[in-house]
């Protein structure tokens, strides 16, 4: 009997240039969601679902989109860590992937669509060499494409890496050690929407080339999704009505308030004074209505004033007059002041203030035990350099409590970490674990770029041998598709970000870009505009670098006096066990006696020992003990050793920790002893001995004490007969 098929799956395939294949399948899993797909490459599979509420909640005037990305440990046959042995809250990496998806999807929902939308992407099978985050944006978009949810996509996201000068789409984990550029790019078939990544001081031309290369691949991904949507009949989306409009009210607000708002915008006042004046203007208009009328009209008044008065006034003054809200030129950087060593008890500290944005950065140096441990589904290991970013409400004058770490804080901190990471020495160049913390004290403009600048200063203040100083700048864009006018803005204000068309952050040294993050909010952004923004960013970045290096030109020659010292040495790999001792007894004893912290790691050729202590004498003491343990005895050297045991034919002397050698009875004095009792030596005695040789057959060491004593005058060495001759004479 023929088995009846209980589902109807549809599959589409995307061929990559190198022959790899990505499959999109729908109709098999999660069929009660509005849209669900499985994206598969090799053994890696992502399940993406999307569900939207049937209608918007009352008084909702924004897009309530929630994106979740989760990696299941079972996907690659691993148990979760911790006591509960199950997946917990999203880790930083999962949050960062969710943000990448969100930033590409959010601009494409209709501006008047306010129903709650939930996008969930789960890694359900994992090939250990395939990076799943490069497929997550494609999976989320494909789920929307097979749904009836209104959406202006499809989109896709791809990773671009440059390996030996050649661009590569979605490289494997094993290829990443060779790259000098690693970016994620999201876009539609027509436009780029989002870019984020890190580089090793590449040029603006190289980065622009990578974006163009990514877009060609994205176009092919989008074409397949469009084909899939049409085949399923999902190219026609659901109808909705989430906004009630009053055209007469809108025109009244524009006609009465635009000129007044324009005058405030062009007055060059500070942020809070400007906001107070705008709010007073809106409140004055609203005061003509009764409380009953305002129940309906207040949300409309606020929306029309924001979208058609404030936004238009700011954009027009920039495009028509080349003037900005604070009176600056388009390429002008706000005044900057900075200071290092502000916190006397911190290992390193700095304040960076640019206009109304201020970051206080600290640096703490620790041991290998302080390194961040990563135990993710596909990535395990440690991170020697970490950066944490905090954005308290008081930094923008908000009267509210801090409630945990936001996704925004994780994302901004990660960008600053990427910016500084290529310049922070790691491994043998720097044995310390390094933690940078940026606390934002004021914010009106890019606080993540202020974090990069403050972090650079604090690292140099701490004495970390930063390879090169790094600075960062946030660029904006105002454009008018009808007139074709556009203007690139350097060092954007918060309002210019909020009301503008682009937020483009670029960090780097004098020699190239180290990190970038770009979000584009308009269609049809040309590469000409991107190139202009990159060049203007380069000039701004160099201007800021000059100010940073005026504050502190290079890293301090030494760490501050109260910084615990850390010495790193290499030892033979086969000596690690001797240093640790049985059950850790030896290393624990050294740490206790010298008041130090000692860690040992190994690579293919050697053991790496880090000794962390509060002063030089403590470190020197531990260092001497370890050197003694791993030292190789040398013939001709003299040692002050301890007699460990007495045997009839001599004494075993510990010349180095864990290394004993025989002092034969005949090598004690320049006279003959018949028994060891005659020598007077006892266990526990200390004695100077000289290493005189190594037995060719057994490899055992031979010691002599008499070689260190003056030879008696007239001493004649007795002839030593073979043992067989001595036995024969005794019998005779």
C-alpha positions in Angstrom: 0.0 0.0 0.0 1.4 3.4 -1.0 2.2 5.7 2.0 0.2 8.9 2.0 2.4 12.0 2.2 1.2 14.2 5.1 3.0 17.4 4.1 3.8 19.3 0.9 7.4 20.7 1.1 8.7 23.1 -1.5 12.5 23.5 -2.0 14.6 26.2 -3.7 18.4 26.1 -4.2 21.0 28.9 -4.2 24.3 28.0 -5.9 27.4 29.8 -4.6 30.2 30.6 -7.0 32.5 27.9 -5.5 29.9 25.2 -6.0 28.4 25.1 -2.5 24.6 25.0 -2.3 22.1 26.6 0.1 18.6 25.0 0.2 15.5 26.8 1.3 12.6 24.5 2.3 9.1 25.4 3.5 5.9 23.4 4.1 7.4 20.7 6.3 8.1 22.2 9.8 6.2 24.7 12.0 3.2 25.0 9.7 1.1 26.9 12.2 3.4 29.9 12.1 2.6 32.6 9.5 5.8 31.7 7.7 8.4 29.0 8.4 11.5 27.8 6.4 14.5 25.6 6.9 17.7 26.9 5.4 20.4 24.3 4.9 24.0 24.3 3.9 26.0 21.2 4.4 25.0 19.8 7.7 24.0 23.2 9.1 20.3 23.8 9.3 18.4 26.9 10.6 14.7 26.9 11.3 13.2 30.4 10.9 9.6 31.3 11.8 7.6 34.5 11.8 4.3 35.3 13.4 2.4 38.6 13.3 -0.5 39.7 15.4 -3.8 40.2 13.4 -4.0 43.8 14.5 -2.0 46.5 16.2 -2.5 47.3 19.9 -4.2 50.6 20.7 -2.0 53.7 20.7 0.9 51.9 19.1 2.7 54.2 16.6 5.9 52.3 16.0 7.0 48.9 14.6 7.0 46.4 17.5 9.4 43.9 15.9 11.1 41.3 18.1 13.9 39.1 16.6 15.4 36.1 18.5 18.3 34.0 17.4 19.1 30.8 19.4 21.7 28.1 18.9 20.7 24.6 20.3 23.5 22.7 21.9 22.0 19.4 20.5 22.7 20.8 17.1 26.2 19.5 17.3 25.9 16.9 20.0 26.9 19.0 23.0 25.5 19.3 26.5 24.9 22.8 27.8 27.1 23.9 30.7 25.9 24.9 34.1 23.8 23.2 36.8 20.5 23.2 34.8 22.0 21.6 31.7 19.6 23.4 29.4 19.8 26.5 27.2 19.4 29.7 29.1 19.0 33.3 28.2 20.6 34.5 24.9 24.4 34.9 25.1 26.2 37.9 23.6 26.9 36.2 20.3 23.2 35.3 19.9 22.1 38.8 20.7 24.6 40.2 18.2 23.2 37.9 15.4 19.6 38.9 16.3 20.6 42.6 16.1 22.1 42.0 12.6 18.8 40.4 11.4 16.7 43.2 13.1 18.7 46.0 11.6 18.2 44.7 8.0 14.5 43.8 8.4 13.1 46.7 10.4 13.4 49.5 7.7 11.4 47.4 5.2 8.1 47.1 7.1 5.6 49.6 6.0 5.8 52.8 8.1 2.0 52.5 9.0 2.2 48.8 10.0 2.2 48.5 13.8 1.2 44.9 14.5 3.5 42.9 16.7 5.9 40.7 14.6 8.0 38.0 16.1 10.9 36.5 14.1 12.6 33.4 15.6 15.7 31.7 14.1 17.0 28.5 15.7 20.2 26.7 14.8 18.9 23.0 14.8 21.9 21.3 13.2 25.5 22.5 13.1 28.4 21.7 10.8 31.4 22.6 13.0 33.1 24.4 10.1 30.1 26.4 8.8 29.4 29.8 10.3 25.6 29.8 10.8 25.2 33.6 11.4 25.9 34.2 7.7 22.7 32.3 6.9 20.4 33.7 9.7 19.4 36.9 7.8 18.5 34.8 4.7 16.4 32.4 6.8 14.5 35.2 8.5 13.7 36.9 5.2 12.6 33.7 3.6 10.2 33.0 6.4 8.7 36.5 5.8 8.6 35.8 2.0 6.5 32.7 2.5 4.1 34.5 4.8 1.3 37.1 4.1 2.9 39.7 6.5 3.4 43.1 4.8 7.1 43.4 4.1 9.2 45.4 1.6 11.8 42.7 1.1 13.1 40.1 0.6 16.6 40.7 1.9 19.6 38.5 2.5 22.8 38.8 4.6 26.2 37.4 3.6 29.6 37.4 5.2 32.5 38.7 3.0 36.1 38.0 4.0 39.2 38.9 2.1 41.7 36.0 1.9 45.1 36.6 0.3 43.7 39.7 -1.5 40.6 37.8 -2.8 37.0 38.3 -1.6 35.1 35.2 -0.4 31.4 34.8 0.4 30.5 33.0 3.6 34.0 31.6 4.5 34.3 28.6 6.9 35.6 28.8 10.4 38.9 27.2 9.3 39.4 30.0 6.7 39.0 32.9 9.2 42.6 32.8 10.5 43.8 34.1 7.1 41.4 37.0 6.6 42.2 40.8 6.8 38.6 41.8 6.3 35.4 40.2 7.9 32.1 42.0 7.3 28.4 41.1 7.3 26.4 42.9 4.6 22.6 43.0 4.4 20.5 44.3 1.6 17.6 44.0 -0.8 17.8 43.2 -4.5 18.3 47.0 -5.1 20.0 48.4 -2.1 22.4 47.9 0.8 20.8 48.2 4.2 23.3 47.2 6.8 27.1 46.6 7.1 29.1 45.5 10.2 32.5 44.1 10.6 36.2 44.3 11.4 39.3 44.8 9.3 43.1 44.9 9.7 43.7 48.4 8.6 42.3 48.1 5.1 41.7 51.0 2.8 38.4 52.7 2.0 38.6 51.2 -1.5 38.9 47.7 -0.2 35.9 48.1 2.1 33.8 49.5 -0.7 34.8 46.7 -3.0 33.7 44.2 -0.4 30.3 45.8 -0.1 29.8 45.7 -3.9 31.0 42.1 -4.0 28.5 41.1 -1.2 25.6 42.9 -3.0 26.0 40.8 -6.1 25.5 37.7 -4.1 22.6 39.2 -2.1 20.8 39.9 -5.4 20.8 36.2 -6.3 19.5 35.2 -2.8 16.6 37.7 -3.2 15.7 36.5 -6.6 15.3 33.0 -5.3 13.0 34.2 -2.5 10.9 36.2 -4.9 10.4 33.1 -7.0 9.5 31.0 -4.0 7.0 33.7 -2.8 5.2 33.8 -6.1 5.1 30.0 -6.4 3.3 29.8 -3.0 1.0 32.7 -3.8 2.4 34.8 -1.0 3.4 37.8 -3.1 0.1 39.3 -2.2 0.1 40.4 1.5 -2.6 40.8 4.1 -4.5 44.1 4.3 -4.4 46.2 7.4 -5.4 49.6 8.8 -3.2 50.6 11.8 -3.4 54.4 11.6 -6.2 56.9 11.6 -5.2 60.1 9.9 -6.6 63.7 9.9 -5.3 65.4 6.7 -6.8 68.8 7.7 -5.0 68.6 11.1 -1.7 67.7 9.4 -1.9 70.6 7.0 -2.7 73.0 9.9 0.3 71.9 11.9 2.6 72.2 8.9 1.4 75.7 7.9 1.4 77.1 11.5 4.4 75.5 13.0 7.0 74.8 10.2 8.5 78.3 10.1 8.7 78.5 13.9 10.3 75.1 14.1 12.8 76.1 11.3 13.8 79.2 13.3 14.5 77.1 16.4 16.4 74.5 14.3 18.7 77.2 12.8 19.3 79.0 16.1 22.3 76.8 17.0 21.1 76.1 20.6 22.2 73.2 22.7 20.3 69.9 22.8 18.1 70.3 25.9 17.3 73.9 25.2 16.4 73.1 21.6 14.2 70.1 22.8 12.4 72.3 25.4 11.6 74.9 22.7 10.3 72.2 20.3 8.2 70.7 23.1 6.8 74.1 24.0 5.8 74.7 20.4 3.9 71.4 20.2 2.3 72.0 23.6 1.2 75.5 22.6 -0.6 74.1 19.5 -2.2 71.3 21.5 -3.5 73.7 24.1 -6.3 74.9 21.7 -8.1 71.6 22.2 -10.1 70.3 25.1 -8.9 67.3 27.1 -11.7 65.3 25.5 -10.5 66.3 22.0 -6.8 65.5 22.9 -7.6 61.9 23.7 -7.9 61.4 19.9 -5.8 64.3 18.6 -2.7 64.3 20.8 -1.1 61.2 19.2 -1.7 62.7 15.7 -0.4 66.1 16.7 2.8 64.5 18.0 3.3 62.3 14.9 2.6 65.1 12.4 4.8 67.6 14.3 7.7 65.1 14.4 7.4 63.7 10.9 6.3 66.7 8.9 7.7 69.7 10.8 10.8 68.8 12.8 12.1 66.2 10.3 11.5 68.4 7.3 12.9 71.5 8.9 16.1 69.8 9.9 16.6 68.2 6.5 15.8 71.4 4.6 18.2 73.6 6.5 21.0 71.1 5.8 20.2 70.6 2.1 19.4 74.2 1.3 21.7 76.2 3.7 24.4 73.6 4.5 23.7 74.4 8.2 23.2 72.0 11.1 21.2 72.0 14.3 24.2 73.1 16.4 25.4 75.6 13.7 28.4 73.5 12.5 29.6 73.0 8.9 28.7 69.6 7.3 32.2 68.2 7.9 33.0 70.0 11.2 33.8 67.9 14.3 32.5 69.2 17.6 35.0 70.5 20.1 37.0 67.8 21.9 38.8 67.6 25.2 40.3 64.6 26.8 42.3 63.6 29.9 44.2 60.6 31.0 45.0 59.2 34.5 41.8 60.7 35.9 41.2 57.9 38.3 44.3 57.5 40.5 43.6 53.9 41.7 42.7 52.4 38.3 45.3 50.6 36.2 44.5 53.0 33.4 41.8 55.7 32.9 40.7 58.4 30.5 37.9 60.9 29.8 37.0 61.6 26.2 34.4 64.4 25.6 33.2 65.4 22.1 30.5 68.1 22.2 27.7 66.7 24.4 29.0 63.1 24.4 31.3 62.0 27.1 32.9 58.6 27.9 34.9 57.6 31.0 37.0 54.5 30.2 39.0 52.3 32.6 41.5 49.6 32.0 42.2 46.6 34.4 45.0 44.2 33.9 44.6 40.6 35.1 46.0 37.1 34.9 45.1 34.3 32.5 42.5 33.2 35.2 40.7 36.5 34.5 40.2 35.8 30.8 36.7 35.5 29.5 35.6 31.9 29.0 33.5 31.2 25.9 31.4 28.1 25.9 29.1 28.5 22.9 27.6 25.8 20.7 30.3 26.2 18.0 32.9 28.4 19.7 34.9 27.4 22.8 37.9 29.1 24.3 39.0 32.2 26.0 39.3 35.9 25.2 42.3 37.8 26.6 40.8 41.2 25.7 37.3 42.3 26.5 35.4 45.6 26.4 32.2 46.4 28.3 30.0 49.4 27.5 27.4 50.9 29.9 24.8 53.5 28.9 23.0 54.7 32.1 19.7 56.7 31.7 21.3 59.9 33.3 23.6 60.2 30.2 20.6 61.6 28.2 18.9 63.3 31.2 16.3 60.5 31.6 14.7 60.1 35.0 14.5 56.3 35.1 16.3 53.4 36.7 18.9 51.2 35.1 17.3 47.7 34.6 20.0 45.3 33.4 22.1 45.3 30.2 20.3 46.2 27.0 20.9 44.7 23.6 22.0 48.1 22.4 24.8 48.2 25.1 26.0 44.7 24.0 26.0 45.8 20.3 27.8 49.1 20.9 30.4 47.5 23.1 31.0 44.8 20.6 31.7 47.4 17.9 34.2 49.3 20.1 35.8 45.9 21.0 36.2 45.1 17.3 37.7 48.5 16.6 40.5 48.2 19.3 41.1 44.4 19.1 43.6 44.5 16.1 45.8 47.0 18.0 45.8 45.4 21.4 48.9 43.1 21.8 48.0 39.5 22.8 49.7 36.3 23.5 53.5 36.4 24.0 53.5 40.2 23.3 51.3 40.9 26.3 50.8 38.3 29.1 48.0 40.3 30.8 44.3 39.8 30.5 42.9 43.2 29.5 39.5 44.6 30.4 38.3 48.0 29.1 35.0 49.5 30.6 33.4 52.5 29.0 30.8 54.3 31.1 28.8 56.9 29.0 28.3 60.0 31.2 26.7 62.2 28.5 25.2 61.3 25.1 24.3 63.3 22.1 25.9 61.6 19.2 27.9 58.4 18.8 28.8 57.1 22.3 30.3 53.9 20.7 32.8 56.0 18.8 33.6 58.0 22.0 34.2 54.6 23.6 36.8 53.8 21.0 38.6 57.1 21.6 38.4 56.9 25.4 39.5 53.2 25.2 42.6 54.1 23.2 43.6 56.8 25.7 43.0 54.5 28.7 45.0 51.6 27.2 48.0 53.9 26.6 47.6 55.4 30.1 47.8 51.8 31.5 51.0 51.1 29.7 49.5 48.5 27.3 51.7 48.6 24.3 49.0 49.5 21.8 50.3 49.0 18.3 48.7 52.2 17.0 46.1 54.6 18.4 42.5 54.1 17.1 39.8 56.7 16.7 36.2 56.5 15.5 33.6 58.8 13.9 29.9 58.5 13.1 28.8 59.8 9.7 25.2 60.8 8.7 23.3 61.4 5.5 20.5 63.7 4.4 19.1 63.1 1.0 16.1 64.1 -1.2 15.1 61.7 -3.9 13.0 64.3 -5.7 15.7 66.9 -6.1 18.7 64.6 -6.1 20.4 66.6 -3.3 22.4 64.9 -0.6 24.7 65.9 2.2 27.1 63.8 4.2 27.5 64.9 7.9 30.5 64.3 10.1 30.2 63.6 13.8 26.4 63.4 13.8 24.1 64.5 16.6 21.4 62.2 18.1 18.7 64.1 16.2 20.7 63.9 12.9 20.9 60.1 13.4 17.2 59.8 14.3 15.9 62.1 11.6 18.5 61.3 9.0 19.0 58.6 6.3 22.2 56.9 7.4 24.2 56.1 10.5 27.7 55.1 9.4 30.4 54.5 12.0 34.0 54.0 10.9 37.0 53.4 13.2 40.7 53.0 12.3 44.3 54.1 12.7 46.2 56.5 10.4 46.9 53.5 8.1 43.4 52.0 7.6 40.0 50.9 8.9 39.6 48.5 11.8 35.8 48.3 12.2 32.6 49.7 10.7 28.9 49.7 11.3 26.4 51.1 8.9 22.6 51.3 8.8 20.9 52.9 5.8 17.3 54.0 6.0 16.6 55.1 2.4 16.4 53.4 -1.0 18.8 54.0 -3.8 21.9 54.9 -1.9 24.6 55.1 -4.5 28.2 53.9 -4.2 29.2 57.5 -5.0 27.6 58.6 -1.8 29.2 55.8 0.2 32.6 56.7 -1.2 32.2 60.3 -0.3 31.1 59.3 3.2 34.2 57.1 3.6 36.6 59.8 2.5 34.9 62.4 4.8 35.1 59.9 7.6 38.8 59.3 7.0 39.6 63.0 7.3 37.5 63.3 10.5 39.1 60.2 12.0 42.6 61.7 11.4 41.5 65.0 13.0 40.4 63.1 16.1 43.6 61.0 16.2 45.7 64.2 16.3 43.8 65.3 19.4 44.2 61.9 21.1 48.0 61.9 20.5 48.3 65.4 21.8 46.8 64.1 25.0 49.1 61.1 25.2 51.5 60.4 22.3 52.3 56.8 23.0 51.8 54.1 25.7 53.5 54.7 29.0 56.9 53.1 29.2 55.9 51.0 32.3 52.8 50.0 34.1 51.8 52.1 37.1 53.5 51.2 40.4 50.5 49.5 42.0 49.7 47.3 39.0 50.5 43.7 39.9 53.4 42.4 37.8 53.2 39.5 35.4 56.2 37.6 34.0 55.9 35.0 31.3 58.4 32.3 30.6 58.5 29.3 28.3 59.4 25.8 29.7 59.9 22.4 28.0 56.6 20.8 27.4 57.8 17.6 29.2 58.6 19.7 32.3 55.0 20.9 32.9 54.2 17.9 35.0 57.2 18.5 37.2 56.2 22.1 37.8 52.6 21.2 38.7 53.6 18.1 40.8 51.3 15.3 41.9 47.8 16.6 42.4 49.2 20.2 42.0 51.3 19.9 45.1 54.4 21.6 43.8 52.8 24.6 42.1 50.5 25.2 45.1 53.4 25.2 47.4 55.3 27.7 45.2 52.2 30.0 45.1 51.7 29.8 48.9 55.4 30.4 49.8 55.9 33.3 47.3 52.4 34.8 47.4 52.0 34.7 43.6 49.4 33.3 41.1 50.8 30.9 38.6 49.1 29.6 35.5 50.4 27.1 32.9 49.2 26.6 29.4 50.7 24.7 26.5 51.0 24.8 22.8 52.4 22.3 20.3 56.1 23.0 21.3 56.3 24.4 24.8 54.7 25.2 28.1 53.8 28.8 28.8 54.1 29.9 32.5 52.6 33.2 33.7 53.7 34.4 37.2 51.5 37.1 38.7 52.6 38.8 41.9 52.2 42.0 43.9 55.9 42.8 43.9 59.2 42.0 42.2 60.7 39.9 45.0 57.6 37.6 45.0 57.8 37.1 41.3 61.6 36.5 41.4 61.2 33.9 44.1 58.6 31.9 42.1 60.6 32.4 38.9 63.7 30.9 40.6 61.8 27.9 41.9 60.4 27.1 38.5 63.7 27.6 36.7 65.3 25.2 39.2 62.6 22.6 38.5 63.0 22.8 34.7 66.7 23.3 34.6 68.8 20.7 32.8 71.9 19.8 34.8 75.2 20.7 33.1 78.5 18.8 33.4 81.0 20.9 35.2 78.4 22.9 37.2 78.4 23.1 40.9 75.2 22.6 42.9 74.3 23.1 46.5 72.1 20.0 47.1 70.3 18.1 49.8 71.1 14.5 50.7 67.9 12.6 50.2 69.0 9.1 51.1 72.1 7.2 52.2 73.0 3.8 50.5 76.0 1.5 51.2 77.8 2.8 48.1 77.1 6.5 48.5 74.4 9.2 48.8 71.7 10.4 46.5 71.7 14.2 46.4 68.9 16.4 45.1 70.8 18.9 43.0 67.7 20.5 41.5 64.0 20.2 42.5 63.0 16.7 41.6 66.4 15.8 40.2 68.6 13.4 42.2 72.1 12.1 41.3 74.6 9.7 43.0 77.5 10.9 45.0 79.6 7.7 45.1 81.4 6.8 48.3 84.7 7.2 46.4 83.9 10.8 45.4 83.2 12.2 48.9 86.8 12.9 50.0 90.4 12.6 48.8 90.6 9.5 51.1 89.0 6.1 51.1 85.9 5.3 53.1 85.1 1.7 53.7 81.5 2.5 54.9 79.2 5.5 54.6 79.2 5.8 58.4 82.8 6.8 58.2 81.9 9.7 55.9 79.7 11.3 58.5 77.1 12.3 56.0 73.4 12.1 57.0 70.0 12.4 55.3 69.0 16.1 55.2 72.6 17.4 55.1 73.3 20.1 52.5 76.4 19.6 50.5 78.2 21.2 47.5 78.7 18.8 44.6 80.0 19.0 41.1 78.4 17.2 38.2 81.3 15.3 36.7 79.6 13.0 34.1 76.7 11.0 32.8 76.7 7.2 32.6 76.7 6.4 28.9 74.5 3.3 29.4 72.0 4.4 32.0 72.1 8.1 31.6 72.5 8.5 35.4 74.3 11.6 36.7 77.6 11.3 38.5 78.5 13.7 41.3 81.7 14.6 43.2 82.3 16.5 46.4 86.1 15.9 46.5 86.4 17.6 43.1 85.6 20.8 45.0 88.3 20.2 47.7 92.0 20.9 47.4 93.9 17.8 46.4 96.2 16.7 49.3 99.9 17.1 48.6 101.5 13.9 47.4 98.2 12.3 46.9 98.4 9.2 44.7 95.3 7.8 43.2 95.0 4.1 44.0 94.6 1.9 41.0 91.1 0.6 40.7 90.9 -3.0 39.8 87.9 -4.5 38.1 85.3 -5.9 40.5 86.2 -9.5 39.5 89.8 -9.0 40.5 88.8 -7.6 43.9 86.6 -10.7 44.6 89.3 -13.1 43.6 91.8 -11.4 46.0 89.3 -11.6 48.8 88.8 -15.4 48.3 92.6 -15.9 48.2 
